[in-house]
Amino acid sequence: MQEHELGTAMKMGMRRLASGVSVLSARTEHGDRFAMTVSSVTSVSDTPASLLVCVNKQVALEGHVSTLGSHFTVNILGTDQRDISNACAGMEGYQDRFSLGDWREGSDQVPYLADAQAVFFCASDKVVSYGTHHIVIGRIFDVLIGPLALDPLVYLDGGYGSVHKD
């Protein structure tokens, strides 16, 4: 199979894998707030508490997040936050991304969504370059747990959905 065909088949297959929707947020080295929607987030370890997030190398925030020691948050979105996901998914209007939701700032001035399902406050601990992305391992130094009702926003086959726990 040619690489182009394999890449297309891979994308079609991955559309069948449901994933949670998150927004990664940070302050750049110039002090600007930035947020972007990400769906490639997973836990790595509980000792040390860590997660990984994949960041496209062409994204403006990539240089900050891939710098060791830089701080960022991963905000797990709820089903009522689709508009935030959409606002943070575009390539333009970075400051407009903060006009929706209950954005606040942590002690390190990194923005986070106070009304998210959960917020992980991280520092970049390891970065691996692979293909078009950087795989960033973030060491978690704090966690904010949101509302008691579990209602995460899910992305599947190019659209949003929800999960109802039995």
N, C-alpha and C positions, 0 to 999 in steps of 0.2 A: 504494500500500500504506500502511495506517495505521502510525503510529509504533510502537504496541504490537505489531502483527503483525510489523513489520520487526525490532524488538528480539528477539522470540521466534525468528524465522528466523535472525537473527545468532547467537544463543546456540546454536541447533541446529547451525549450520554450524561454529562454533568448537569444538564437541565432537569434530569430526573432525580437529582439528589437535592432534597430539601435542605435549606440552610437558614440559620437565623440571620437577621439583618441588624447590623451594628453601624454606628458612626464613630470613626476614629477622629479625635480632636486634639489639637495642640496649639502652641504658640511657636511661630517661626523664630529663627535667630534674630530677626528684625523686630520682634514683638507683635507681629500680626497674628490674629486668631485664624485658624483654618480648621475645616471639618470636611470629611469625605465619607461616603457610604462604603462599607466593606462587607463582604459576605464570607470571606475566607478567614475565619477566626476559630481557634480551637485551644483547649487547655493543653499544656505541656506537662506540668508537674505540680504537685502541691508542696514539694520540698525541694528546691525553693518554689514558692508560689509563682507560676509563670504561665504565659499564654503566647501563642504566635499569631501573627497577622501578616497577610501577604499584601504588599503595596506595589503597584505598578511603578516602574522606574520613570515613567513620563509624567507622573503626578507632581504638582508643585511641592507638596508636603514631603515627598519621598526623601529628599536630602536631609530634612530635619529628623524624621523618624529613624532613618538608617544611620544616624550619628549616635555612637555609643554614649549612653548616659542621658540622652535627651528624654524629656518627659512627654507622655501622651496619655489620653484616656481612650478606653473602648467602652462605648455606651450601647447597651443591648436595648433595642427598640421594642416597644409594644405595638399591638395592632392599631392603636389610635395615633401612631406616629408615622404613618405612610408619607405624609406631606414633608416631614423632616428628612426622611430617606430620599425622596425625590429631589428636594432642594440641595442636598449634599452630594447627589450623584452627578450633577452637571459639571461642566468644565468652566463655567463662568459664574460670576456673582458670588465670590467667596464670602464677602461680608453679609450678603443677603441670607446666607445659610444660618445665621444666628437670629433672624427675625422670627423664627418659629420655635416653640418649645420653651422650657424653663431653663435657660442657660445660666450657669453660675461659674464662678472661678474658684479653683482650689487654692491652697496656701502657696502653691508654686505658680499661680496665675494661669494654669491650664484650664480651658473651658470644659465644662461637663454638663450633661443633661440631668438635672435634679429629679426629673420625673421619668427617667428611664427605668426599665425593668431591673437593671443592675449596671453599675459603673465600675470599671477596673482602672485604677490609677497605676500607671506603669512607667518604668524607665527602660529604654532600649538596652538590652544586655548582650545580644549577639545578633549579627546580621549575616545572612547568607544570600549571595547573588545567584539567581538561577533564571535563565531565560529572560523574559520580559519583566520579571518581578524581583523584589527583595523580600525574603522571608525574615521577618523581624521577630525575635523572641523578646518579649517584654517581661521584666521581673516586676511582679505585682507588689506594690507597697501599701495599698489600701483598697478597700472594696466598699461600695455603697449599694445596699440592697433596696430596691424600690418597693412598690406596692405589694401587698400580700397576694393579690390576685395574679396568678401566672397567666400572662396573655401575650406571649412573644410574637413579633412580626416574623413571618416566614417567607422566603423567596423560593419559588419553584416554577420551572418551565417558563421563565420570563415574566412572572407576575407574583403578586403578593397573596398570602393566605394566612391562616391561623391554625393553631393546634389546640385541641380541646383534650385535656387530660381526663382519662376515665377514672 
